[in-house]
Amino acid sequence: MPVQQPLPPSTHRSSRPTLFKRPGPTYDKTSFSAVFRENQAQIGAHLLDVGDDGPASGSHAYDDPARMKLAVQTLQEFPTYETCERLIASFLTLRDPWLSPKMILHCLKSVWSTFGDSLGDSKADRDLTHMARELFKNGELPACPDESEPWVNWFGGSLLRWEMIGILFATFGFATLILQDWDPVFSLQEQGNSSRKSAAFRMKECANACLGLRNADHPTTDTVVCLFKNIWKLYSQIAGDECE
């Protein structure tokens, strides 16, 4: 088993109640806006009109109120630092060529070091809006990496993009499925005593959201392909587990 590399020390915690209802065993067509459909009364119908094709040509995604609110609602579901530590320990027991421990650990650490103030404590809308704006801006930049930089810096830290956040959400989903329903992580306030399957389903829907929030005008990169693959693998594992 790989030696766990702990996340950097942090005091970030959040007691903010989750927006999303815990879903039942319903697995319909994957859509980045599906996570919000049963919460329409809370979010507003206008959000559900956001298309999967992204913002109109020539416009900025962060100037679109509907897409920005969708982004903020998605980031509110990012696990607390404490939950991230517990899930990453579960993740390190996985053996999947599409889930690089080095990449995941590096990017997760860079998320907290770069955006810890936005994701910690109360997860205020103002702070999450700032983070979402930075992710949208990064999505406007060319996806081609700087060959002079180590490859782990191509998609983390100040260069973090929605597709990488989506991969992290999918990773949390895979890690959740390894756990048992009685695991202490599900007794944390943010989990609301959810089951492992409902928690994994929520992570899958958030990964879907990130897939739709990325800049679809740019060529498809390896990171996007990895996100696609991980979403569908997580979907199939959740659905298969329900059928057992």
C-alpha positions in Angstrom: 0.0 0.0 0.0 1.4 3.5 -0.8 2.4 5.6 2.1 -0.2 8.2 2.7 0.9 11.7 2.1 -1.1 13.9 4.4 -2.6 17.1 3.3 -1.0 20.3 4.7 -2.2 21.4 8.1 -5.3 23.4 8.0 -8.1 24.7 10.2 -10.6 24.8 7.4 -14.0 23.3 8.5 -17.5 23.9 7.3 -20.8 23.3 9.1 -22.8 24.7 6.2 -25.8 22.5 5.4 -25.8 20.9 2.0 -28.1 22.2 -0.7 -28.5 18.9 -2.5 -31.1 16.3 -1.4 -29.8 12.8 -1.0 -30.9 11.0 -4.2 -32.6 7.6 -4.4 -31.5 4.9 -6.7 -32.4 6.7 -9.9 -29.8 6.8 -12.7 -30.8 8.7 -15.7 -28.8 10.2 -18.5 -25.7 12.0 -17.3 -26.1 15.8 -17.6 -24.2 18.4 -15.7 -27.4 20.2 -14.6 -29.1 17.0 -13.4 -27.9 17.5 -9.9 -30.1 20.6 -9.6 -33.3 19.3 -11.1 -34.9 18.0 -7.9 -33.8 21.2 -6.2 -35.5 23.5 -8.7 -37.6 25.2 -6.0 -34.5 26.2 -4.0 -32.3 27.2 -6.9 -34.6 28.8 -9.4 -35.8 27.5 -12.8 -33.6 29.8 -14.7 -30.5 27.8 -13.7 -31.8 24.7 -15.4 -31.9 26.5 -18.7 -28.1 26.6 -18.9 -27.0 24.5 -21.9 -24.3 21.9 -22.0 -22.5 23.9 -24.7 -21.2 26.6 -22.4 -21.4 30.4 -22.7 -22.1 32.1 -26.0 -19.1 32.7 -28.2 -17.2 35.9 -27.3 -18.7 36.1 -23.8 -17.1 35.3 -20.4 -18.6 32.4 -18.4 -18.2 34.3 -15.2 -20.4 37.1 -16.6 -23.3 34.7 -17.0 -25.3 34.8 -13.7 -26.8 31.4 -14.2 -23.5 29.7 -14.9 -21.9 31.5 -12.0 -24.6 30.4 -9.6 -24.3 26.9 -10.8 -20.6 27.1 -10.2 -21.0 28.4 -6.7 -23.6 25.7 -5.8 -21.2 23.1 -7.0 -18.2 24.4 -5.1 -20.4 24.4 -1.9 -20.4 20.6 -2.2 -16.6 20.3 -2.1 -15.8 18.2 1.0 -14.4 19.8 4.1 -10.7 19.5 4.8 -11.4 16.8 7.4 -13.5 14.8 5.0 -10.8 15.2 2.3 -8.2 13.7 4.6 -10.4 10.7 5.4 -11.4 10.1 1.7 -7.8 10.4 0.5 -6.8 7.6 2.8 -9.4 5.4 1.3 -8.5 6.5 -2.2 -4.8 5.4 -1.8 -6.0 1.8 -1.5 -7.4 2.0 -5.1 -5.5 0.6 -8.1 -6.7 2.4 -11.2 -4.5 3.6 -14.1 -6.9 6.5 -14.7 -6.5 7.8 -11.1 -2.9 8.8 -10.5 -2.2 9.1 -6.8 0.6 11.6 -7.5 -1.7 13.8 -9.6 -4.6 13.6 -7.2 -2.5 14.3 -4.1 -0.7 17.2 -5.7 -3.8 18.8 -7.0 -5.8 18.4 -3.8 -3.0 20.0 -1.8 -2.8 22.8 -4.4 -6.6 23.4 -4.1 -6.3 23.9 -0.3 -3.2 26.0 -0.5 -4.6 28.2 -3.3 -8.3 28.3 -2.5 -8.4 27.2 1.1 -9.8 30.6 2.2 -12.7 30.1 -0.2 -13.5 26.5 0.7 -13.0 26.7 4.4 -15.3 27.6 7.3 -18.6 29.0 6.1 -18.0 28.7 2.4 -19.4 32.2 1.8 -20.9 32.8 -1.6 -18.6 35.8 -2.1 -15.5 33.6 -1.5 -16.8 30.8 -3.7 -17.7 33.3 -6.4 -14.1 34.5 -6.4 -12.8 30.9 -6.8 -15.3 30.1 -9.5 -14.3 33.3 -11.4 -10.6 32.2 -11.3 -11.6 28.7 -12.6 -13.5 30.2 -15.4 -10.6 32.6 -16.3 -8.2 29.6 -16.4 -10.6 27.9 -18.7 -10.2 30.7 -21.2 -6.5 30.2 -21.4 -5.0 27.6 -23.8 -5.0 24.2 -22.4 -1.5 23.4 -23.8 0.9 22.9 -20.9 4.2 24.8 -20.4 6.8 22.2 -21.2 9.3 23.9 -18.9 7.0 23.2 -15.9 6.7 19.8 -14.1 3.6 18.0 -15.5 1.8 18.1 -12.1 1.8 21.9 -12.3 -0.1 22.0 -15.6 -3.6 21.7 -14.1 -3.3 22.6 -10.4 -2.7 25.6 -8.1 -3.2 28.9 -9.9 -3.8 27.0 -13.2 -6.7 25.0 -11.7 -9.5 24.3 -14.1 -13.0 23.0 -13.8 -12.1 19.6 -15.3 -9.6 19.0 -12.5 -12.1 19.9 -9.9 -14.4 17.4 -11.6 -11.7 14.7 -11.4 -11.4 15.4 -7.7 -15.1 15.0 -7.2 -15.1 11.7 -9.0 -12.2 10.6 -6.9 -14.1 11.4 -3.8 -16.9 9.3 -5.2 -14.7 6.3 -5.8 -13.2 6.6 -2.3 -16.7 6.8 -0.8 -17.8 3.6 -2.3 -14.9 1.7 -0.7 -16.2 2.6 2.7 -18.9 1.0 4.8 -22.1 2.8 5.7 -21.1 2.7 9.3 -17.8 4.5 8.6 -17.4 7.6 10.9 -17.1 9.9 7.8 -20.8 9.6 7.3 -21.5 10.9 10.8 -19.9 14.2 10.0 -22.3 17.1 9.8 -21.8 17.8 6.2 -22.8 14.2 5.3 -26.1 14.3 7.1 -25.9 10.6 7.9 -26.1 9.8 4.2 -25.2 6.3 2.9 -22.1 5.6 1.0 -24.1 5.2 -2.3 -26.0 8.5 -1.9 -22.8 10.3 -1.0 -21.0 8.8 -4.0 -24.0 9.7 -6.2 -23.7 13.3 -5.1 -20.0 13.4 -5.9 -20.8 12.0 -9.4 -23.4 14.8 -10.0 -20.9 17.4 -9.0 -18.3 16.0 -11.4 -21.0 16.2 -14.1 -21.5 19.9 -13.2 -17.7 20.5 -13.6 -17.8 18.8 -16.9 -20.4 21.3 -18.1 -18.8 24.3 -16.5 -15.5 23.8 -18.4 -14.7 25.7 -21.5 -16.0 23.5 -24.3 -14.6 25.8 -27.0 -11.1 24.4 -26.4 -9.9 21.1 -27.9 -10.5 18.1 -25.7 -7.5 17.4 -23.5 -6.3 14.2 -21.7 -7.7 15.8 -18.5 -11.1 16.1 -20.0 -11.0 12.5 -21.3 -10.0 11.3 -17.9 -13.0 13.2 -16.4 -15.4 11.7 -18.9 -14.1 8.2 -18.2 -14.2 8.6 -14.4 -17.7 10.0 -14.4 -19.0 7.0 -16.4 -17.0 4.5 -14.3 -18.4 6.0 -11.1 -21.9 6.0 -12.5 -21.6 2.3 -13.5 -20.2 1.3 -10.1 -23.0 3.1 -8.3 -25.7 1.6 -10.5 -24.1 -1.9 -10.3 -23.9 -1.7 -6.6 -27.6 -0.9 -6.4 -28.4 -3.9 -8.5 -26.5 -6.4 -6.3 
